[in-house]
Amino acid sequence: SSGFEPKTLTVKAGTTVMFVNGDSNLHWPASAVHPTHTAYPGSGIEKCGTGEVIFDACHGLAQGESFSFIFNEKGSWKYHDHLSVSSTGTIVVE
């Protein structure tokens, strides 16, 4: 309920990051920026439901539900909760 923890995570390229909802409210992790979700290369909300692997859960995660994504692109990648856009974080890929 207080946002993503940690707010910034540094990983090596090729690392899988898992987002787990520990709150009773739905949360939808996705690449910045709202509402297009296109900051991470190849991602975009319009690709939800197409079967493409993108940095977007494409739906609200219920309590205990998770979404995993492999970060292969080096850089600093901002993300947000599509259902609560003020909740943000950053994945730094080295």
N, C-alpha and C positions, 0 to 999 in steps of 0.2 A: 504493500500500500504506500510505501515511502519512496518508490522508484526502483531503478535498477541498482544492483549491488554486485560488484563494485561499479562505480560510475565510469571508470576507465580501466580497461584490461589490455595488457600487452602480451601478444602471443607471437610465435614463429609462424611463417607462412606454412600452410598445410594443416594448421591446427583446427580441430572441431570445437566450436563453442556451443554449449547447451544453455538455453534460456529456459528456466523452470519457473512457473507461476506459483508462488507461495502465498498468494493472497486469495481471498474469497471472490474478488471481482475479476472480470475478464481482463486480460492484457494481451496486446498484439504487438510483439516486437517486429520492427521493420527498419530497413535502411532509411536514413534521412533522404530527402526532405519530405515533410508532409505537404500535400497528400500523394505525391507521385512515387516516392520510395526509390528514386533513381541514383542516389549518391554512390552506392556500391556498383562497380561495373557489371553490366548485364542484368541488374535488378530493375524492377518497375512493377507497380501494383497491377498494371494491365496484363502482366504475365501470370497472375494468380489463376490457378485452375487449368493452366496449359500443360502442366507436367514438367516445366522447366524448373531447375533448381536455382532459386534466387534467395537473396537475403531478405526474406519476408515470410512471416508465419502464415500470412494470407487469411487469418481468422483470429478471433479472440481465443486465447488459451484459458481453459478453466483451471481452477485450483488443482495443482499437482501435475497438470499437463505440461509438456515440454516441446521445444522446437530447437533443432540443431542445424548448424551451418558450418561448412568448412571454408575458412578464410584463406584463399590462395593469393590474393592480390595484396602486395605490400602497400602500406600507406596508413593514414589515419582516417577511420571510417566512423562517422557519426550515425547514430540510430535513434529511434524514438518509439514510444508506445502509440500506435495509431488511434487508440481509444482514449488516450490521455496525453495529448501532444506536448505538454510541458515536461513530461517524464522522458529524459534523454540520457544517452551515454555515448562512449567512444570505444571502439576496438582499434588498437594500434597493432598493425601487422608488420613484423620485421623480417 
